[in-house]
Amino acid sequence: MSDLHSREHYEGAEEATLTVNVDENTTAELTQVEYEDTSDEQIDGFSVLFEGSADAVFDQGLHAVEHSEAGAGELFLVPVISQDPEKRKYQLVVSRLKQPEKSGDAE
C-alpha cells in the first residue's frame, strides 16, 4: 500500500482522480484541481483541492479512497466552499513538524 500523505502523489498531478468510498454502496469521483506547498521553516506541509459534481456529497472525515496514481488508502477530507453550484470541493491538508537539524559534534 502506498502512503497517500506523500506530496509526490499530488505535486504537478492536476487532473489525477480520487474515488471516495462514501458508504458501502456509494462512491464519489473527484479530480485534483489544485496543489499548494504550505511549508515553512518548521512545518513540511501541503494542501490539495479536489472537485466533484454537485451530487458528490459527504461529510468531513476519514474516508477510504483510491487514488489514480498512488493506490488505495485513507484520507481525511474536508468540504470547502465552491463558487460553482454545479461542483463540490474537498481539501486534503498534510502538515508535519520538520526534524531539527543536528548541529556539529558537541565537545
Phi and psi in degrees as a GROMACS rama.xvg file:
@    title "Ramachandran Plot"
@    xaxis  label "Phi"
@    yaxis  label "Psi"
@TYPE xy
-87.313  155.477  SER-2
-86.6097  103.736  ASP-3
-72.6072  -1.89745  LEU-4
-100.457  17.0548  HIS-5
-99.2714  131.655  SER-6
-61.4055  -26.4073  ARG-7
-62.506  -19.1552  GLU-8
-78.0977  -15.8792  HIS-9
-120.445  -32.2044  TYR-10
-63.227  119.701  GLU-11
72.314  15.8544  GLY-12
-110.727  32.4513  ALA-13
-55.2256  145.445  GLU-14
83.007  -2.8484  GLU-15
-64.3702  150.31  ALA-16
-107.887  151.959  THR-17
-133.298  121.102  LEU-18
-100.329  120.079  THR-19
-103.288  126.978  VAL-20
-84.526  98.6804  ASN-21
-71.4691  -44.5626  VAL-22
-153.987  -171.235  ASP-23
-59.6723  -27.6087  GLU-24
-114.474  -1.89831  ASN-25
-129.804  133.637  THR-26
-123.992  157.732  THR-27
-125.846  130.726  ALA-28
-95.6464  121.493  GLU-29
-120.152  153.097  LEU-30
-121.009  135.709  THR-31
-69.7224  127.732  GLN-32
-118.202  -13.6351  VAL-33
-157.895  144.298  GLU-34
-131.096  135.456  TYR-35
-136.729  126.852  GLU-36
-80.0099  121.179  ASP-37
-112.017  18.4892  THR-38
-68.439  151.819  SER-39
-141.335  -160.851  ASP-40
-66.0799  -26.5068  GLU-41
-109.853  -22.1358  GLN-42
-119.351  133.42  ILE-43
-100.418  109.264  ASP-44
-148.306  162.595  GLY-45
-157.282  161.366  PHE-46
-131.49  152.459  SER-47
-131.988  133.46  VAL-48
-108.953  128.515  LEU-49
-114.406  152.914  PHE-50
-134.211  140.425  GLU-51
-140.569  179.954  GLY-52
-69.6788  164.571  SER-53
-61.1197  -22.0403  ALA-54
-90.0161  2.99439  ASP-55
-85.6617  75.2144  ALA-56
-111.263  126.734  VAL-57
-157.445  157.273  PHE-58
-78.8754  163.086  ASP-59
-63.1645  147.633  GLN-60
156.176  -178.556  GLY-61
-83.4881  123.369  LEU-62
-127.607  140.794  HIS-63
-71.2794  131.603  ALA-64
-136.586  164.911  VAL-65
-130.287  115.544  GLU-66
-95.3895  137.777  HIS-67
-60.2606  -27.5783  SER-68
-107.755  -38.1227  GLU-69
-92.1594  -17.6832  ALA-70
97.5498  -156.079  GLY-71
-94.4121  154.463  ALA-72
171.098  -159.52  GLY-73
-126.476  139.988  GLU-74
-134.484  145.714  LEU-75
-91.5809  112.269  PHE-76
-113.69  142.784  LEU-77
-124.408  129.907  VAL-78
-69.5654  141.586  PRO-79
-129.39  161.542  VAL-80
-66.2295  135.569  ILE-81
-115.043  134.937  SER-82
-75.8647  -16.0257  GLN-83
-100.207  115.094  ASP-84
-65.7123  -12.769  PRO-85
-85.9609  -7.03371  GLU-86
-125.503  152.01  LYS-87
-116.144  140.937  ARG-88
-121.902  146.118  LYS-89
-136.772  146.527  TYR-90
-122.599  141.019  GLN-91
-111.076  129.783  LEU-92
-124.115  129.181  VAL-93
-124.19  126.551  VAL-94
-138.792  133.045  SER-95
-134.56  140.256  ARG-96
-69.1804  135.89  LEU-97
-76.1929  146.373  LYS-98
-73.9792  134.624  GLN-99
-63.2815  140.852  PRO-100
-72.2342  136.996  GLU-101
-79.563  133.706  LYS-102
-80.1309  175.353  SER-103
-56.6516  174.35  GLY-104
-60.4312  134.302  ASP-105
-83.043  142.419  ALA-106
